[in-house]
Amino acid sequence: MDGEIDRHPDAVTIYRASDMILRVDSDAAYLVAPGARSRAGGYHYLSDREGTISNGPVLVLAKVIKGVMASAAGAELGALFMNAQGAVALRGCLGAMGYPQPPTPMETDNNTANGTTNNTMEQKRSKAIDMRFYWLRDRVNQGQSYIYWGSGKTNFADYYTKHHPVVYHKTNRPIHTYIEGDPPSSLQGCVNRMTEDRQP
């Protein structure tokens, strides 16, 4: 990506009027960082109640998970945990500004992470991830989070966790920064852009 940053020195993010409902896309990349570490990513944005408005982020998470994860599911749970912690403060701020929040929709592309936090999958051999697992389940049970599965191809956080080819960055740049004449105005527009030209 040498030289790519220099081409957009004045990048702009666009924010659209919405119902101010916080939504979170969470993702993890397993064993991609030095020392057998995994990377967590998150894209927190405000949308409408139906989740159709595309908006710039209010928080982007791009961190290496400190502990060595024993599985991809453990890494995904770690990313969900970090994103849920970030959402707590945002939910509080939005509530104080007069925008009470329903359970925050959090998208993950991992069936195991989704199933264990929603209590639709039996827990086995997950002692190493118990604390994160139970904390997330408590947030769901308290009605503060709603965790659901979504395709990795349409997960905004995927952009911050993986090493993508240049064509992927060029195709998806209008979602993350404003490009005149080419901004998607709805999540459907983002989905179309994210799935076209995607490398298998």
Backbone torsions as a table, in degrees:
resi	resn	phi	psi	omega
1	MET	NA	17.0	178.8
2	ASP	-57.0	133.3	178.1
3	GLY	87.0	-18.3	-178.2
4	GLU	-65.2	-39.7	-178.1
5	ILE	-64.6	-38.1	-178.8
6	ASP	-65.1	-22.9	-178.0
7	ARG	-76.9	-15.0	-178.1
8	HIS	-132.5	63.3	-176.3
9	PRO	-70.4	-22.3	-177.3
10	ASP	-117.7	49.8	-179.0
11	ALA	-60.7	142.6	-177.2
12	VAL	-124.7	141.5	174.2
13	THR	-107.3	137.8	-178.2
14	ILE	-104.4	136.9	176.8
15	TYR	-121.4	131.2	-179.2
16	ARG	-109.7	152.3	175.9
17	ALA	-60.3	138.7	-177.7
18	SER	-151.7	-176.1	175.8
19	ASP	-81.0	1.6	178.7
20	MET	62.4	38.3	176.6
21	ILE	-94.3	120.8	-179.1
22	LEU	-71.0	132.4	175.2
23	ARG	-130.1	148.2	-176.7
24	VAL	-133.6	129.7	169.0
25	ASP	-104.5	125.9	-177.5
26	SER	-119.5	141.5	179.0
27	ASP	-152.7	159.6	176.3
28	ALA	-141.4	149.7	173.4
29	ALA	-116.2	119.1	-172.3
30	TYR	-82.8	129.2	175.3
31	LEU	55.0	47.2	-179.9
32	VAL	-110.4	-9.3	-177.9
33	ALA	-106.5	159.5	179.9
34	PRO	-56.5	149.6	179.0
35	GLY	74.8	28.6	179.4
36	ALA	58.9	32.0	178.7
37	ARG	-90.5	163.3	178.1
38	SER	-115.9	160.0	-178.0
39	ARG	-111.5	134.2	177.0
40	ALA	-104.8	141.5	177.6
41	GLY	-134.9	150.1	177.9
42	GLY	-152.6	145.5	178.9
43	TYR	-129.5	106.6	-178.2
44	HIS	-103.3	124.4	-178.3
45	TYR	-145.4	163.8	-179.9
46	LEU	-103.0	135.2	-177.0
47	SER	-141.8	-168.8	176.2
48	ASP	-90.1	177.1	-177.1
49	ARG	-62.9	-31.5	179.9
50	GLU	-83.9	-12.3	180.0
51	GLY	73.6	38.1	-177.4
52	THR	-105.1	-16.1	-176.0
53	ILE	-86.5	130.0	173.7
54	SER	-84.4	131.2	-178.2
55	ASN	-142.1	157.9	175.0
56	GLY	-68.1	159.5	-176.7
57	PRO	-76.2	148.8	169.1
58	VAL	-99.1	-16.0	175.1
59	LEU	-156.6	133.1	173.3
60	VAL	-120.5	127.6	177.6
61	LEU	-103.8	127.1	175.5
62	ALA	-146.2	88.5	-174.3
63	LYS	-134.7	152.7	171.0
64	VAL	-84.6	131.4	178.0
65	ILE	-72.4	125.6	-172.2
66	LYS	-61.6	-44.6	-178.9
67	GLY	-79.6	156.6	174.6
68	VAL	-83.0	120.7	-177.8
69	MET	-83.1	139.6	-177.3
70	ALA	-83.4	-12.5	-178.5
71	SER	-157.7	166.1	176.3
72	ALA	-64.2	-36.8	178.0
73	ALA	-63.2	-38.9	176.5
74	GLY	-62.8	-40.4	177.5
75	ALA	-65.0	-42.3	179.1
76	GLU	-64.3	-40.7	176.5
77	LEU	-65.0	-38.3	176.5
78	GLY	-61.4	-42.4	178.5
79	ALA	-66.1	-43.4	176.8
80	LEU	-59.6	-42.1	179.3
81	PHE	-60.1	-48.3	-179.2
82	MET	-64.3	-40.4	179.2
83	ASN	-69.2	-38.4	178.6
84	ALA	-65.3	-37.3	176.6
85	GLN	-63.1	-42.5	177.5
86	GLY	-64.8	-33.5	-179.0
87	ALA	-70.8	-26.3	-179.4
88	VAL	-58.0	-49.4	-179.3
89	ALA	-65.4	-40.5	179.8
90	LEU	-65.6	-40.9	177.1
91	ARG	-60.2	-41.9	178.8
92	GLY	-63.0	-44.6	179.0
93	CYS	-63.1	-45.4	-179.6
94	LEU	-64.1	-39.7	177.0
95	GLY	-63.4	-41.1	179.4
96	ALA	-66.5	-26.7	178.9
97	MET	-85.9	1.1	178.1
98	GLY	96.5	18.5	177.9
99	TYR	-120.7	77.1	179.0
100	PRO	-59.1	141.0	-171.7
101	GLN	-103.8	135.7	168.1
102	PRO	-73.3	178.8	173.5
103	PRO	-51.9	127.3	-175.7
104	THR	-69.7	118.4	177.0
105	PRO	-67.9	124.6	178.7
106	MET	-123.3	117.8	-177.8
107	GLU	-93.7	134.0	172.9
108	THR	-130.2	150.6	178.8
109	ASP	-103.5	19.0	-179.8
110	ASN	-115.5	117.6	-178.2
111	ASN	-61.6	-37.6	-178.3
112	THR	-67.0	-45.1	177.7
113	ALA	-61.6	-41.5	178.6
114	ASN	-64.8	-47.4	-176.7
115	GLY	-66.4	-39.9	-178.1
116	THR	-72.3	-37.5	-179.6
117	THR	-74.1	-27.1	179.2
118	ASN	-95.8	4.4	176.9
119	ASN	61.0	33.6	176.7
120	THR	-106.8	3.0	-179.8
121	MET	-135.7	138.5	-178.0
122	GLU	-74.9	136.7	-179.5
123	GLN	-79.7	126.7	174.7
124	LYS	-142.1	138.0	175.7
125	ARG	50.1	43.0	-179.7
126	SER	-118.9	25.3	-178.0
127	LYS	-57.8	-32.5	-178.5
128	ALA	-69.7	-17.9	-178.0
129	ILE	-118.0	16.9	-175.1
130	ASP	-56.7	-48.8	-173.8
131	MET	-60.0	-49.4	179.4
132	ARG	-63.6	-42.1	-178.3
133	PHE	-58.9	-50.2	-177.8
134	TYR	-71.3	-36.2	178.0
135	TRP	-62.6	-45.3	178.6
136	LEU	-63.9	-42.8	179.3
137	ARG	-61.8	-39.0	177.0
138	ASP	-61.5	-41.6	179.6
139	ARG	-63.0	-39.2	177.7
140	VAL	-66.4	-46.0	-178.9
141	ASN	-64.8	-30.2	178.8
142	GLN	-81.5	-3.6	179.3
143	GLY	77.2	20.3	179.4
144	GLN	-95.6	-21.6	178.4
145	SER	-135.9	151.6	174.1
146	TYR	-131.1	108.9	-175.6
147	ILE	-100.3	130.3	-178.6
148	TYR	-140.9	159.4	-179.9
149	TRP	-86.7	142.4	173.7
150	GLY	-145.8	153.5	-178.1
151	SER	-62.6	139.1	177.2
152	GLY	-60.3	-27.3	-179.5
153	LYS	-67.0	-20.7	-177.7
154	THR	-115.1	14.8	-177.9
155	ASN	-92.3	116.5	-178.6
156	PHE	-58.9	-33.4	-177.0
157	ALA	-68.2	-19.7	178.2
158	ASP	-57.3	-32.1	-178.7
159	TYR	-60.0	-31.0	-173.3
160	TYR	-99.3	-2.6	-175.8
161	THR	-112.5	-23.6	-173.5
162	LYS	-108.6	162.7	171.7
163	HIS	-93.5	105.4	-176.7
164	HIS	-101.5	155.3	174.2
165	PRO	-69.2	160.6	-177.6
166	VAL	-56.7	-38.6	-177.9
167	VAL	-61.7	-34.3	178.3
168	TYR	-65.3	-44.5	179.1
169	HIS	-63.1	-42.3	-180.0
170	LYS	-65.2	-39.4	-179.8
171	THR	-67.8	-38.9	-174.0
172	ASN	-95.7	-5.8	179.8
173	ARG	-55.8	-40.0	-179.5
174	PRO	-63.9	-18.0	176.2
175	ILE	-74.8	-38.7	-172.2
176	HIS	-95.4	-24.2	174.2
177	THR	-136.5	150.3	-177.2
178	TYR	-73.6	127.4	173.4
179	ILE	-124.5	117.7	-173.8
180	GLU	-53.1	131.3	178.5
181	GLY	81.1	-1.1	-175.4
182	ASP	-138.5	24.7	-179.1
183	PRO	-89.2	128.9	174.3
184	PRO	-69.3	135.0	-177.6
185	SER	-97.3	-10.6	179.8
186	SER	-137.1	164.1	178.0
187	LEU	-63.5	-30.6	177.7
188	GLN	-61.8	-40.0	176.4
189	GLY	-62.6	-37.5	177.3
190	CYS	-65.9	-43.3	-178.7
191	VAL	-61.7	-43.7	178.9
192	ASN	-59.8	-44.2	-179.1
193	ARG	-67.2	-41.1	-177.2
194	MET	-68.3	-30.2	-176.9
195	THR	-92.0	-17.3	176.3
196	GLU	-80.7	144.5	178.6
197	ASP	60.5	14.9	179.8
198	ARG	-76.4	130.2	178.3
199	GLN	-72.8	140.2	179.9
200	PRO	-64.4	NA	NA
